Amino acid sequence: MKKLILLLVCFFSVQTMLWADNDKPIQIGQLPTKAQTLITTYFKGHKVALAKMESGVFYKNYDVIFTNGEKLEFDRSGDWTEVKCPKSEVPAAIIPKAIRSYVKENYPNEKILQIERKGKEYEIKLSNHWEITFDNKYRVIDIDD
């Protein structure tokens, strides 16, 4: 009986390792519709260097990297989870209005180069290298310089 249990544990361990961290290059047309719409709306004319799907046992997400170094990450339904535009700035329409207003009022000379959505929080990185974290009601909860 112990050997059978050990064998099953080993089998499931190997299966989990095989399923985990499964990166697969894909075409833009294989992205969820929401992701495709965001790309055609805000990143039209950008050349895609790589699009890939990452999947594991309990998750699936997508990455799109453009030749100019900009990067987008999407969850399984096609909602963006991270937008990085290190040489320009994140398109204003992607950023929640309250966050845009806060940055414009408090950091008028800075650009938002990155925005990330983590659960109920948003984290932005500004061109002055400051990182600001907002809660789900867009209140500042942390500033790192």
C-alpha positions as CSV (number, residue, x, y, z in Angstrom):
1,M,0.0,0.0,0.0
2,K,2.8,2.4,0.8
3,K,4.4,1.7,-2.5
4,L,1.2,2.5,-4.3
5,I,0.8,5.8,-2.5
6,L,4.4,6.7,-3.2
7,L,4.0,5.8,-6.8
8,L,0.8,8.0,-7.1
9,V,2.6,10.9,-5.4
10,C,5.5,10.6,-7.8
11,F,3.2,10.4,-10.8
12,F,1.2,13.5,-9.8
13,S,4.5,15.4,-9.0
14,V,5.8,14.7,-12.5
15,Q,2.5,15.7,-14.1
16,T,2.5,19.0,-12.2
17,M,6.0,19.8,-13.2
18,L,5.1,19.0,-16.9
19,W,2.1,21.3,-16.7
20,A,3.7,24.1,-14.9
21,D,5.5,27.0,-16.7
22,N,4.2,26.0,-20.1
23,D,5.1,28.9,-22.4
24,K,3.9,28.7,-26.0
25,P,4.5,31.3,-28.8
26,I,1.2,32.3,-30.4
27,Q,-0.2,34.6,-33.1
28,I,-1.9,37.9,-32.1
29,G,-5.1,36.5,-33.5
30,Q,-5.0,33.8,-30.8
31,L,-5.2,36.3,-28.0
32,P,-8.6,36.9,-26.2
33,T,-10.8,39.5,-28.0
34,K,-10.3,42.1,-25.3
35,A,-6.5,41.9,-25.7
36,Q,-6.7,42.2,-29.4
37,T,-9.0,45.2,-29.2
38,L,-6.6,47.0,-26.7
39,I,-3.7,46.3,-29.1
40,T,-5.4,47.6,-32.2
41,T,-6.8,50.6,-30.4
42,Y,-3.8,51.9,-28.5
43,F,-0.8,50.1,-30.1
44,K,-1.7,50.3,-33.7
45,G,1.3,50.3,-35.9
46,H,3.6,48.7,-33.3
47,K,5.5,45.7,-34.6
48,V,5.1,42.6,-32.4
49,A,8.4,40.8,-31.5
50,L,6.8,38.0,-29.5
51,A,3.3,37.0,-28.3
52,K,3.1,34.0,-26.0
53,M,0.7,32.2,-23.8
54,E,1.8,31.1,-20.4
55,S,-0.2,28.4,-18.8
56,G,0.0,26.3,-15.7
57,V,-2.2,24.0,-13.6
58,F,-4.3,26.9,-12.3
59,Y,-3.6,29.9,-14.5
60,K,-3.3,31.2,-18.1
61,N,-2.0,34.5,-19.1
62,Y,-0.6,36.2,-22.2
63,D,2.4,38.4,-22.9
64,V,2.9,40.6,-26.0
65,I,6.3,42.2,-26.5
66,F,6.8,44.9,-29.2
67,T,10.1,45.6,-31.1
68,N,10.3,49.0,-29.4
69,G,10.5,47.4,-25.9
70,E,7.0,48.0,-24.8
71,K,5.3,45.0,-23.2
72,L,1.7,44.1,-22.4
73,E,0.4,41.3,-20.1
74,F,-3.1,40.0,-20.1
75,D,-5.1,37.6,-17.9
76,R,-7.0,34.6,-19.2
77,S,-10.0,36.8,-20.2
78,G,-7.9,39.4,-22.0
79,D,-8.0,42.1,-19.4
80,W,-4.6,43.9,-19.1
81,T,-2.6,43.2,-15.9
82,E,0.5,45.2,-16.8
83,V,1.4,47.7,-19.4
84,K,5.1,48.8,-19.8
85,C,6.1,51.7,-22.1
86,P,9.6,52.5,-20.9
87,K,10.5,54.8,-23.8
88,S,7.2,56.6,-24.2
89,E,4.3,56.5,-21.8
90,V,1.3,54.3,-21.1
91,P,-1.7,55.5,-23.2
92,A,-3.9,57.8,-21.0
93,A,-7.1,56.0,-21.8
94,I,-5.8,52.7,-20.2
95,I,-5.1,54.5,-16.9
96,P,-8.1,55.0,-14.6
97,K,-9.1,58.6,-14.5
98,A,-8.5,59.1,-10.8
99,I,-4.9,57.9,-11.1
100,R,-4.3,60.2,-14.1
101,S,-5.7,63.1,-12.2
102,Y,-3.6,62.4,-9.2
103,V,-0.4,62.2,-11.2
104,K,-1.3,65.3,-13.2
105,E,-2.0,67.3,-10.0
106,N,1.0,66.1,-8.0
107,Y,3.6,65.3,-10.6
108,P,2.7,67.5,-13.6
109,N,6.1,67.0,-15.4
110,E,6.2,63.2,-15.1
111,K,4.9,60.5,-17.4
112,I,3.4,57.1,-16.4
113,L,5.8,54.6,-17.9
114,Q,4.2,51.5,-16.4
115,I,0.9,50.4,-14.7
116,E,0.2,47.1,-13.1
117,R,-3.0,45.7,-11.7
118,K,-2.5,43.3,-8.8
119,G,-5.7,42.1,-7.4
120,K,-7.4,45.2,-6.0
121,E,-4.3,47.4,-6.2
122,Y,-2.7,49.5,-9.0
123,E,1.0,50.2,-9.1
124,I,2.4,52.8,-11.4
125,K,6.0,53.8,-12.2
126,L,6.7,57.4,-13.2
127,S,9.5,58.8,-15.4
128,N,11.2,60.1,-12.2
129,H,11.5,56.4,-11.1
130,W,8.9,56.8,-8.3
131,E,6.5,53.9,-7.8
132,I,3.0,54.7,-6.4
133,T,0.5,52.1,-5.2
134,F,-3.2,52.8,-5.2
135,D,-6.0,50.8,-3.6
136,N,-9.2,49.8,-5.4
137,K,-10.7,53.2,-4.6
138,Y,-7.6,54.9,-6.2
139,R,-6.3,56.2,-2.8
140,V,-2.5,56.3,-2.5
141,I,-1.3,53.6,-0.1
142,D,2.4,53.6,-0.8
143,I,5.1,55.7,-2.5
144,D,8.6,54.4,-3.2
145,D,11.3,56.7,-4.5
